[in-house]
């Protein structure tokens, strides 16, 4: 029996930013009586492309 030792495989899931956006959309959908897809579209349209790009590379202290 051969055992492999090393790093855990990365999950092929969504990025944390996409997950946060989905959670936010679900909240607003419940709060405002929208569908989740409508809320996602509103959130996506509200943030300019340059701001979204800067959020990805932002460092926190």
N, C-alpha and C positions, 0 to 999 in steps of 0.2 A: 504494500500500500504506500503510495507516494503522497506526501502532504506538501501543499504549497504554502509558503510563508511569505508575506509581503504586504503591500498596501491593499486596502479594500478597493474594490472596483467602484468607480464613480457611477452614481445613478444617472440614468439618462432622462432626468426629469426637467422641469422648467427652471428657468433662472429665478432667483429670489425676487427680482423686481417684477417679473410677470406674475408670480404668485401673489405678491402684495397688491398688485393692481386688480387681480381677480377678487381678492378678499374685499378690497375697497368697493369694487363694483357690486358685489353681493350685498354689502351693507347698504349702499345707496339704492339698490333695487328694492330691497325690503322697505327702507325708510320712505321712498318717494313713489312706490307703486309702479316701478318700471320693470322691464325684463332685464336679466343679467347682461344680455347682448347690447341692449340699448344703453345701459349704464357704462359698459366697457367702451362703447363708441364715444359717449360724451366725455369720459375721462381721457381717452386717447386724443380727441380733438382739442381738449382744453390745454394740453401741454404742447408747446412748440417743439419741433424736431431737435433744435440745438439744445434746448433745456434737457430733453430726454437723453441726449448723447452725453451731456456733462454729468448727469446723475449716475450713469453707468461707471464713469471713471473717477467719480468723487471719492476722496479719502476722508474717513472720519477720524476724529481724535479721541 
